[in-house]
Amino acid sequence: MSNRYTLGPDVPDDEPVRDYKGNPIDADYIDRAVEDVHTALGRPSLSGGGQSPRVTFRVSADVRDAAERLAKKEGVTLTDLARQALEERIRRAS
């Protein structure tokens, strides 16, 4: 094991650590596992490939509360409601 990773106090230093399939867990194994997690994070692309860009903005507490109520009433997430509203506004402006 490299200096980047340390075993817990319940694992003897001289005991090999293995996953449930019997593969030895070493620094390379952990690096691959971390990369797999980072690759798997996020939602599917909205445009069909790659990553979808994120748009973040602030609103007043009143607007957020009203948007949450509307989203719940319509059975969608707040994110879906915001996305639909922005897409509709862009369509109208085009």
C-alpha positions in Angstrom: 0.0 0.0 0.0 1.4 3.5 -0.8 1.7 6.4 1.5 -1.5 7.9 0.1 -3.6 5.2 1.6 -3.5 3.7 5.1 -5.2 0.7 6.5 -7.4 0.9 9.5 -6.0 -0.1 12.9 -7.9 -3.4 12.7 -5.9 -4.7 9.7 -2.4 -6.0 10.4 0.3 -4.4 8.3 1.6 -7.8 7.1 -1.9 -9.1 6.0 -2.8 -8.8 2.3 -6.1 -7.0 1.8 -8.4 -8.4 -0.9 -11.7 -7.5 -2.4 -14.7 -9.8 -2.4 -13.4 -11.6 -5.5 -10.0 -12.2 -4.0 -8.2 -9.4 -5.9 -5.4 -7.7 -4.0 -6.3 -4.2 -3.0 -3.3 -2.0 -3.5 -2.7 1.7 -4.5 -3.4 1.0 -8.2 -6.6 -0.9 -7.3 -7.8 2.1 -5.2 -6.9 4.6 -7.9 -8.9 2.6 -10.5 -11.8 2.4 -8.1 -11.8 6.1 -7.4 -11.6 6.8 -11.2 -14.6 4.5 -11.7 -16.6 6.4 -9.2 -15.7 9.8 -10.7 -16.7 8.5 -14.2 -20.0 7.1 -12.9 -21.0 10.3 -11.1 -23.6 12.6 -12.7 -26.7 12.3 -14.7 -27.0 11.1 -18.3 -26.3 13.8 -20.9 -29.4 15.8 -21.9 -27.9 16.3 -25.4 -27.2 12.7 -26.1 -23.5 12.6 -25.6 -20.8 13.9 -23.3 -21.7 16.0 -20.3 -24.5 18.5 -20.0 -23.4 21.9 -18.9 -24.7 23.1 -15.5 -26.4 26.5 -15.0 -26.5 27.9 -11.5 -28.3 31.0 -10.4 -29.8 32.6 -7.3 -33.4 33.5 -6.7 -35.3 35.0 -3.7 -36.6 32.6 -1.0 -40.2 33.5 -2.2 -39.5 32.5 -5.7 -37.8 29.2 -4.6 -40.8 28.4 -2.3 -43.3 29.1 -5.1 -41.2 27.1 -7.6 -41.0 24.1 -5.2 -44.8 24.2 -4.7 -45.4 24.4 -8.4 -42.9 21.5 -9.1 -44.6 19.4 -6.5 -48.1 20.2 -7.9 -46.9 19.3 -11.4 -45.1 16.1 -10.2 -41.7 17.2 -11.4 -38.4 18.1 -9.7 -37.4 21.7 -9.1 -34.6 21.2 -11.6 -37.0 19.9 -14.3 -39.3 22.9 -13.7 -36.4 25.3 -14.0 -35.1 23.6 -17.1 -38.6 23.6 -18.8 -39.1 27.3 -17.9 -35.7 28.3 -19.3 -36.2 26.2 -22.5 -39.7 27.7 -23.0 -38.3 31.3 -22.6 -35.6 30.6 -25.1 -38.1 29.1 -27.6 -40.3 32.2 -27.3 -37.3 34.6 -27.9 -36.2 32.7 -31.0 
